[in-house]
């Protein structure tokens, strides 16, 4: 199994998770991160680091967010690896509690 970055990350892109990942499985897009399922070792150290609770084990992804399993895999193929923590997006605080942000995803 792998872990999945969900809707909550869009327009926030907190990178606390990147610092703790032992295998550098995070990929960076313009306004969110995803996890490369081929690299993730299911260690779960990233889960408590996310300030917006955007990371879950694949088997725990809510039914309304199942599309993010495939989305993470697809986007991870083209987005570059991120291995160091960066500042969140400038308006992350405004977006962190919003839901249904898929239409805001920049590819």
PABA-204405 format. One line per field, with one value per residue (C-alpha): residue in one letter; z, x, y. Coordinates in nm, 2 decimals. Last residue first. Example, Ala and Ser with C-alpha at 12.3 -4.5 7.8 and 13.67 -1.06 7.14 Angstrom:
// residues 2
resn <- s/a
Z <- 0.71/0.78
X <- 1.37/1.23
Y <- -0.11/-0.45
// end
This chain:
// residues 107
resn <- x/x/x/x/x/x/x/x/x/x/x/x/x/x/x/x/x/x/x/x/x/x/x/x/x/x/x/x/x/x/x/x/x/x/x/x/x/x/x/x/x/x/x/x/x/x/x/x/x/x/x/x/x/x/x/x/x/x/x/x/x/x/x/x/x/x/x/x/x/x/x/x/x/x/x/x/x/x/x/x/x/x/x/x/x/x/x/x/x/x/x/x/x/x/x/x/x/x/x/x/x/x/x/x/x/x/x
Z <- -1.33/-1.11/-0.89/-0.80/-0.94/-0.70/-0.40/-0.26/0.10/0.26/0.59/0.45/0.18/0.35/0.55/0.24/0.07/0.03/-0.06/0.21/0.27/0.16/0.32/0.13/-0.08/-0.36/-0.66/-0.99/-1.13/-1.44/-1.31/-0.97/-1.14/-1.26/-0.93/-0.71/-0.94/-0.94/-0.56/-0.56/-0.74/-0.42/-0.25/-0.21/-0.09/0.19/0.16/0.44/0.23/0.05/0.38/0.44/0.39/0.37/0.75/0.71/0.93/0.77/1.00/1.16/0.83/0.70/0.93/0.78/0.68/0.37/0.17/-0.09/-0.40/-0.65/-0.51/-0.58/-0.33/-0.44/-0.34/-0.42/-0.58/-0.88/-0.84/-0.62/-0.59/-0.26/-0.25/-0.10/0.07/0.44/0.43/0.74/0.58/0.29/0.53/0.66/0.30/0.33/-0.02/0.06/-0.27/-0.29/0.01/0.16/-0.16/-0.07/-0.07/-0.08/0.11/-0.03/0.00
X <- -0.09/-0.27/-0.54/-0.81/-1.10/-0.99/-1.06/-1.37/-1.28/-1.16/-0.98/-0.63/-0.73/-0.69/-0.39/-0.22/-0.23/0.14/0.20/0.38/0.75/0.98/1.10/1.36/1.34/1.10/1.10/0.99/0.63/0.57/0.52/0.40/0.10/-0.04/0.01/-0.12/-0.42/-0.49/-0.52/-0.68/-0.99/-1.08/-1.16/-1.54/-1.50/-1.27/-0.90/-0.83/-0.70/-0.46/-0.30/-0.38/-0.21/-0.39/-0.43/-0.40/-0.09/0.08/0.35/0.13/0.09/0.45/0.59/0.35/0.61/0.42/0.73/0.64/0.85/0.62/0.32/0.48/0.32/0.17/0.23/0.02/0.01/0.25/0.34/0.60/0.66/0.70/0.86/1.20/1.27/1.30/1.02/1.06/1.15/0.90/0.60/0.65/0.60/0.28/0.14/-0.16/-0.35/-0.43/-0.31/-0.66/-0.77/-0.57/-0.21/-0.21/-0.01/0.09/0.00
Y <- 2.11/2.37/2.22/2.48/2.27/1.99/2.23/2.06/2.16/2.48/2.48/2.54/2.79/3.13/3.01/2.89/3.24/3.28/2.91/2.72/2.79/2.52/2.19/1.99/1.68/1.77/1.53/1.68/1.64/1.42/1.07/1.19/1.35/1.02/0.83/1.11/1.16/0.78/0.78/1.13/1.00/0.82/1.15/1.12/0.76/0.87/0.75/0.50/0.22/0.45/0.56/0.92/1.26/1.59/1.64/2.02/2.06/1.76/1.63/1.36/1.18/1.20/0.93/0.68/0.42/0.31/0.26/0.53/0.51/0.34/0.53/0.87/1.10/1.43/1.79/2.09/2.43/2.43/2.06/1.90/1.53/1.35/1.00/1.11/0.78/0.86/1.12/1.34/1.67/1.63/1.61/1.96/2.08/2.28/2.31/2.53/2.58/2.21/2.01/1.95/1.77/1.46/1.33/0.95/0.70/0.36/0.00
// end
